[in-house]
Amino acid sequence: MAKVILSTWRGEEIDNRGKPLEDWAESGYKVPETYDADTKSRAFIGWDGVVIFDENIDAVRLAMEYAAQYQKYSEACGRCAPGRWGGRILYDLLDKIARGEGSFEDIEHLKEVSQTMMLTSKCEIGRTVPKPILDLMEKYKEQFDECITENKKSKEYDEQRGYIAKITAPCMDMCPSHVDIPAYIEGVRDMVFTDSLQATRQTMPLAHTCGRVCPHPCEDACRRANLDEPVSIMELKRLGADYETDHGLGFLHPQEPKPLRNDGKKVAIVGAGPAGLTAAYYLGLEGIKVDIFEELPVLGGEVAVGVPQYRMPIEKYNKDIELVTSLEAVDVYTNHKVDANRLKELDKEYDAVLLAFGTRLSKKVRAENEREDMEGYWGAISMLDKVNLWHKYKIGSPASNELKDKVVVCVGGGFTSMDVVRCSIREGAKKVIMLYRRDEKTIIRNTTYEEYHEAVEEGVEFIFHSAVSKIVDENNKLKKLIVNRFELVPDPNGGRPQLVKIEGGDFEIECDWLIPAVSQSADLSILPEEWNLELTSWNTLLTNGRDYMTSRPGLFAAGDCEYGPMTIVNAVGQAKRAASVISRYIYDGKVSLTDEEIMEDHLNRLKVYDKNEKITGWMPGIPRNVSEKLEVDERKDNNLEVNLGFTGEQAVAEAERCMRCYYISMVAV
């Protein structure tokens, strides 16, 4: 925890002024005491208070600079008078006081305007900007009084000082790609879907995809949940992308793509999944030459060959892919396997290389007699490849040849296992069972409520607190499974409950196929041994998780090969950051973050969402809209898209539930 001079953050009342250091109270929050490796913070100010690290801080100018951000970022929509004019009045009065021309009437006017904004502004940015300003006026009253009574400027008014600000929102902070969620929802609410899509593509190029198969962690940080139910954030994202496609519009980029640079700089990307495509997109927008090398015959990575058609229609995903490949600076090469020798060539030929390959090796369930060459044993990745290459590209043959009228058992508890069991239903399996070591709540947390319940509706049988102990075969052909049953035993010391095997609780399942989907690992044979690249304990490429460069200069990693099996939105977020770092590295040879990225990291550690916050001033009890889904009998024997999305009326109604929770944060350095 940070040593602070003063803090009012989230109700803290810390004032260490005049106290010996050994008696100082510490902040209970992860406030940014240090801005970056070379710079200490002097103060942090935001929507819920102020934290001071420098005893010589100019509180008057700090308040003035914070008020100025309200104008600079133009996030006040102007739809209410307190928000539109209040922020301007705050800045004008604070600037007047700071330059030594204020009066005590101005102080009273500041307090009056602040209270009005906090009570009557229609969105959170107007309600929260006055809060830390009022705190500074109270805690540093003597500084404000001195400027007024002595008619002199605040002590740092004419000095060159750094004030670094960032707009955020709880949902934006929780989103690994930091998508400007309130902006794209506002576009839907106003029925200007092009604005919605452009807001999304500022940090997320795969709008079709993440509008359908994202686990939407943003909804876990939606302040609307403190009032009734979270906004259906993910489902609103697809509307802009679908509008672009359905109306035959040209691609709407967040900025005009720059022409291909003729400076000879170029970047190689290994893997054309979500991470590789994302990095290529943002580098390509800057006109930086990018070549993508993909081992598969198709682009899109695991989303293309792993995520089923009924969840992610390939024609929609292909539009996201075309968005990237349409850029002049981007070229792709399929059926191009990069091995260790080829990687060494790329390392010499290119100014930077980004490893963005996936985790396509299915891990074992670690049961007795488990053998990959056993007939009836089928890794999840291989099984899904067969299903999707046939249904999406007519490559190979139908998986129904193997699965029709068979009993299928899948071991897992994540998205991959859900895809396995629901695809097995569609391929005509007679019975489909998923074994999972933990409980129903955990499987929903690992995937989504909708995914789990749709699988149950389609006939998948879930057996919880169970694990395969032994695989029984005859002449190398799978016959049955011996399954252990477990119970969850509470920890008497208050720790995490432990799974304990129930003695005598074993049971057997006769089956034709066992499909392990417990996890996947990356094939690291691509890495030259002599490079001695540092790896994590999970056998993935080690980076510092901020700039995504590996232990080898110029070699970056993002997505599954860096973190392990992750969600699409996580891979996109990593790749967007990696592309940003690479865009500077290839010119100056330095690994650096922008102020925007540094602030993202600070806010992520601080945690923007407060689950204990009491929401006032908004109408509660407005039900969340639910999109139409295909009925079970309409969907379980085919690959039609299950989720049909919102109607226009539903979309607007759901967008109107958004409370537009923009916040301003700022660090003084």
N, C-alpha and C positions, 0 to 999 in steps of 0.2 A: 504494500500500500504506500501511497505517496506522502512525503512530508510536504505540508502546505502551510502557507502563511494564513490563509483564510479560505473557507469553503462554505457555500450555501447550497451545494449540489444535492438535489433530491432531498431537501429538508435537513441536510447537515448544518449544524451550527458550530463551526470550528473557527476560532479566532486566536491564533498563536502570537499575535503582535505583542511585543513586550515581555514574552515569556522566555525563560532559558530553554535551549534546544532540547534538553533531556525531558522537559515537561510538555513538549509539543504533542498534540493529538494528531493522528494520521487520518487521511481521508479513507473512507470505506469503499471507495470506488477506484477503478483502474483509469484514473485521469491521466492525460498525457503530460507527465512531468518533464519528459524529454521529447522534443519534437522529432529529431532524427539523431543519427550518431554524432553529428557535429554541433547540434544546436539545442540549447535548453529552452524550455517554454517559460515565458514570464507569466502567462495567465491563460486559462481556458474559460471561455464563456459560451453558454448555449441556452437551449430552451428551458432548462430546469435549474438555472442558477449560474454561479460563477465560482471559479477556483483560482486563487492567486498564489503564485510561486515566488514572486519577486517583491520584496518589501518596498521597493522604490517605484512600484507601478504607478503610472498616471491613470487613475481610475476614471477621470473625466474623459480623457481621450479614448480610453478603452470602451466606455459606454457609447461615445460618439461613433467610433469606427464600427461597432456592432450594429448600431442603428443604420449606418450607411449600407451595410450588406443587404438590408431589406430592399433598398432601391436597386443595388447593383445586380442582384440575382433575378429581379423581376418575377419572383415566384408569387407575389401577391396578384391575384387574378383581377382585382379591381371590381369585383361584383358586390362588394359592400363598402359603404363609406368609411367605417372604422379602419378596414384593411387598406383601402385605397389611399386615404388621406392621413390616417393616424401615423403610419410609419414615416411619412415625409415630415410631419410636424415634430415627431420625436427627434429626427436627425437635425432639423433646422434649429430647434431650441438647444440641443446639446452642443451643436457647433457654435452657436451664439455664446453659450456659457464658456466653452473651451477657448474661444478667442478673446475672452475677457470683456464681452459686451452684454452679458446676461444680467438678469435681475432675479430677486426672490419670487416675483410673480411668475417668472418662467419656470421656476422649480414647481410651483403649485400647478401650473398649466401642464407640465410634464406628468405629474402624478394623476391629474384628472384625465388626460388623454390616455395614459397607460391603462387606467382602470376601465375606461370605456372600451378600449381595444380588447382587453382581456375578457370582458363580459359579453361583447356584442359582435366581435369578428366572426365571420362565417366559417373560417378554417383555422387550423392550428397555428399557422405561421403568424397570423395577426394576433392570436391569443397569447402566444408564448414569447414573442420578441420583447415585450415590456418587462417580463419577469426579472431577468438578470440586471436590467438597467435600474429597476427599482432597488434591487439588492445593493448595487454599487452606490446609488444615491444615499442609501441608509448607512452602509458600512463605512463609506468614505465621505461622509457629509462634510468634513472639514475641508477636503479638497474642493468640493463644489462651492462651499461658502467662501473660500479664499479667492477663487476666480471672480466671484461676484463682488465681494466687499472691497477687494483691492483692484478691481478692474484690470486684471492681468491674465495673460494666456496661461493655460495649463502647462505644466513644466515640460511636457514633451510635444506640445502642439506643433512646433516647427521642425521637430527632429524626424529623420528618416528612420522609421520603425517598420517592422514586418507584422502584418496582420493577415493571417491565412484563414480563409473561411471555406466552408462547404455546406451545401444544402443536402439534407438527408431526410429520411422518414423511417419509421420502424420497419416497414415492409422492405424498403430499399436496402437497409442495412442487413437484414436477414437474407436477402437474395444474394447468392454467391456471385451473380453477374451484376449486381447493383443496378438493376434495371430501374428506370425512372417510372415506377409503377403509378403514382398519382397522375402523372402526365398522360400515360396511355389510357388510363381509365377515364380521365377527363375528355380525351378525344372520343371515346365511345359515348360518354354522356352527352356530348355536344353533337354526336353523329358526324364527326369529321374524322373518318377512319384513317385517312392518310396521315393526319397529325398523330393519331394513336400509334400507327406503325412506325413512323419516323422516331417517335420517342422510344419505342422498344429497341429499334436497331442502333441506337446510340451505343448500347453495350451488349446487345443480343441479336445476332444476325439470323438465328434459327427460330423465327417467330412462329411459323407453322408448327414446328416440332415442339418447342417448349410451351406452345399453347394447347398441346394435347397430352404430352407424356412427362411433364414436369411434376415432381412430387410436391411442388408449391410450398417450400418451407416459409415463404413470405407470409402465408396465411396463418402460420403459428405466431407471427408477430404483428398481426393486424389488430389495431386498437379497437376496431369494431367488436372484436371478440370479448372485450371487457364490458361491452354494452349488451350484445346479444350473440350474433354469430359473425365470424370473419367474412369479409367480402370474397366472392368467388373470383379471386385475382387471376388464376391461371386461365380460366375459361374466357375471360374478357380479352386475354392477350391474343388469341387466335383470330379475333374479329378483323383487326387491321390487315393481317396477312391474307385471310380469306377474301376480304374485300378487294385487295390488290389483284389476286388471282382470278376471282370470279368476274371482275370487270375488265380483265385483260389490260391492266395498266402496265406501263414500264416499271422497272424496279425503282422503288422509292428508297434512296440511300439517305443516311443521316447527314451527309455532306456530299458535295459534288466530287466524284472520284477524280483524283489527280492523274494526269497523264503519266505514262511509264517514264521513270527517270532514266536518263542516259549517263548515269555516273558509274555504271559497272557494278554497283552493289547488288547482291542477291542473297536470298535466304532459301534454304531447303527445309521442307517439312516432311517428316516420315509419318504417314498415316493420314487418311482422309475421312476420319470420323469427326464428331462435333468439335473436338479440340483443334485438330488440324485445319478444318474448314474455317473456324472462327479466327484463328491466328492469320490465316491467309487473307481473310476478308479485310481485317483492319490494317494489315500491312499493305494489301492491294489498294485500299482506299487512299493510302498515302503515296501511291505510285511506285512502291518498292517491289522489285522483281521477286516473285515467289514461285518455286516449283514444288509441287506436292507429289510424293511417291507413295503409291498405294499397292499393297500386295494383292488385294482382292480384284476380281474383274469389274467390280462396281464401286462407285463412290458412296460415302456415307457411314462407313464403319459399322459398328454393332447396331446402330439405329436402323441401318438398311437391312442387315442380314440377321439381326437378333430380335428386334422389336417387331411384333407381328403386324400384319396389314390392318387387322381390325382395330388396333390401337393407333397406329401411325401409318396412314395410307401413303404408299410410296410416291404417288403423284404429287402429294403435298410436300413431302420431304424433298423431292427432286426440285421443287421450286426454290426451297432454301439453298440447295446445292447450286442451282443455276445462278442465284444471286451472287455467289462467290465466284464461280467459274466465268461469269460474264465480264468480270473485271479484266481490263487489258493487261494488268501486271501479273495475272495468275495463270499458270499452266499446270495441268495435272497429267500424271502418268500412272495408269492402272496396270495390273498384272506385273508390277515392278517390285519384286521382293528385295528389300534392303537387308543384306547380311553384314557381318563384321567387316569384310573387305570393302563392300560397297559403302558402308558408313565412313570408313577411313577416306575413301575417295571424295565423298560429299564434304567431309570436314576440310579437305584441301581446296575443293573447288568453290565453296561458298563462304560468305563472310560470317554466317551464323547458321546453325542447324537446330531445328526444334524437333525433338522426339515426341510424337503424339500418337504412338501406337497403343492399341488397347490391351486388355487382359483377356486373351482368348484361349487360355489353357484352363480347362475345368479341373478344379481340385477334387480330390477323392473324399468319400465320406468317412474313410479310415475305419472300415469294417473288416472283420476277419474274412479271408478268402476273396478280397477285392482284387479283381484283375481286369485291366482294360480290354484284354483280348477275349473276354468271356462273351459268348453270344447272349444278347439281352442286356448288356451293359453299354450305355450310350451317354457320352458326355453332353451336358446341356448345350454348350456352344455348337458342337457338331450337329446336334439334333435341330436346333433353331436355324442353323445355316441351311440345312436341307429343306426345312419348311419354307423359309422365306425366299431362298433363291428360286424355288419353284413357283411359289404364288406371285412373287413380285417380278421375276425376270424370266420365268420359264427355263431356268437353268437346272439341269439335273432331272429328278423324278419326284413324284409326290411322296411325302412321308406317310401317307395313308397306306402305301404298300406295306409298310412295316407295322403300323399302329392300329389299323382297322380291326375291330373286334378283339383287341388285346387288353390286358390289365397292365396299367402303367403306374409305377410308383416313382414319385419325385421326392428327393430330399432337399429341403431348402427353406427359405422364408423371406426371400426378397423378390425384386422385380423379375429377375431371370427365372426363378422357379415358378412365379405366377404365369409368365409367358409359356413355360413348358407345359404346365397342366392345362391351361386354357387352349393352347394349340392342340394338345392331345385330344381334347374333347372334339375339336373341329376336324381332326383327322380320323374320327370315327372310333376312338378307343371305347371299349365296352365299359371299363371302369377306370377312374383316375383318382389316385390318392396322393396327398402331400403329407409327408412326415416332417414335423418341426419340433425342435427341442424346447422351444419356449411356448408362449401362450398367444391367444387371439389378439390381445391388445398390442403385443410386440410386433406381430406380423402386419398389423394395420399401420403401426408407426414406421415399420421398415418400407412399406409400400404406400398405399392409400386406402382409405375406407372404401372408396368406390371399387377399386381393383379387387379387393378381397371379397366384397359382397357380390360382385358380378360373377366371380369364380364360383362362389357357393350356389348362386342361382343357376349356373350352367351345369351343376352336378358334380363339381369337384368335392371329394371327401377330404376333410382336414383332420389329421390325428395329431394332437398337440402333446407336448412333453414326452416325445418319443424319439428314438434314434436307432438306426440299423446297427446291430451287433455283429451279425454274421450273414454272409451270402452263401446260399446253398445251390450247387449246380450238379448236373449229371452230364458227364462227357462234355464239359465246358459249356453247357447250356444252362442259363439261369432257370431255377425252379421256384425258389422261395426265399424269403428274408426272415431272419430271426430278429425281432425288434425288442429293444429294452424300453420299458416304461419308467418315467421319472415323476417325482413330485417336487414341488417348490417348498422348501423348508425355510422359514424365517430365520434370520440371524439374530440370536439373543442379544448381541451387542449393537443392534440397530443398523448393521451393514446390509449389503445387497443379499437378498435371499438366494440360497444355493439349490441347484438341481441335485437331487439325491435319487439314485436308482431304487426302484421299488423291488425288493427281493420277491421272487415268485411272480412278478408282474409281466414277464416276457410273453410275447405272442408271435404268431407266424402269419405271414402274408404270402400267398401263392400269387406269382405275377409273371408276366412275360418280359417286362422291361423295367430296369432300374435306371433312372436318369438323375445323376447327382448334379445339384445346382446350389451347392453350399457356398461357393465363391469361385473366383477365377484368379489366375495369376498371369503375369506378363512373361513372354518368352524373351529372356535377356541374352540369348545367344547372339543377338544383334550387336552386343557390346564387345569391342575388341578387348581381350584380356589385358593387354599391355597398358591400356588406359587406366586400369585400376580405379574405375569410377566408384565413388562412395554410394552405398545403398542403405536403405532403411532396414529396420528389423523385419519389415513385411516384404523384403526383397523387391522393392521398387527403387527408382532413382531418387537419390537424396538431393533436395534443394532446400533453401531456407524458407520456402513457402511464401515468399514475398516477391522475389524477382524471377524465380524459376530457372536460374542458371545452375547447372550441375557443378561438380567439382572440377570439370574440365572447362576452361575458358572458351566461350563461344558456343558451347553445347548446352542447350536448354531442354527442359522437359515439362510437359503439361498434360493433364488428364489422367487416365487410368495408370499409365506407366510411371507416373510420379507419385500418385496417391494410393493406387489400388482401385478396385472397382468402385466407381462413383456415379453420381447422377449426371445427366446431360448438362444441367444448369451449372453444376460444379466445374465440369470440364470446360464449358464456355467461359466461365469467370476466370479460371486459371489462364486459359489461352489468350483472352483479351489482355490480361496483364502482361503475359509473356511477350505478346506482339508489341505492346507499348515499350517495354524494356529493350527489345531487339531493335526497334526502330531508331533508338538512340545509340545503342551499343555498336552497331555496324559502322557508325560514323566517328564516334569518339573513343571507342574501346572501353567505355566505362559502363558499369551497371548502376542504374539510377532509377528512382521513382519520381513521378510528378507529385506536386503538392496535393492534387486530388487523390492520388493513390495512397500517399502517406496519411492523409486525413481519413480515408476509408478504413485503414488498418487501426488507427486510433479509436474511431467510433465503434468498430467491430469489437474491440477489446472492452470498451466502456459499456456496450450494450445499449442500444437506443430504446428498445421496447421495454416497458415496465409493466409486467403482468399484474402488478398490484395497484396500478393507477385506477382511481375512481373517475369515470368519464361523466361529465356533466355538460349540459347545453345541447345535447343531441337527443333526438327522439328514439327511444329504445323499442325493441319488439318488432322491428321491421324484418319480416322473414327473408332468408337467403333464397335466391332463385335457384332452381334446379333445372339443368338442361335436359332435353328429351333424350332418352336412350332407346335403342332398339329392344323390343321385348325378347325374352329368352328364346322363344321358339323361332323368332326371326333371325337370330344371330348365331346360335350355337353350332350350326352345321355349315357355316360359311365364313368368309373373311370380310363381310361388310363392316364399315366403320360403326362401332357401337355407340359412341357419343356423338350425337347429332348437333351439339352446340345450342346456344341460346337463339331464340327468336329475337327479332329486333326489339320488340317491347320488353322482353325479359332482360336483354342486354342493357338497355337504357335504365330500366328500373334497378338493376343490380349495380350499375355504375353510380347511380344516385345515392347508394348506400355508403359510398366512399366518403370519409370525413376529411380527405385532403390533408393528411397529417405531415405536411412539410415542417421541418425544423431547420434553424440556422445554428451552426456551430462555428467557432472561431478560436484560433490559437494566436496569441501575441508572442513574438519571438524577439 
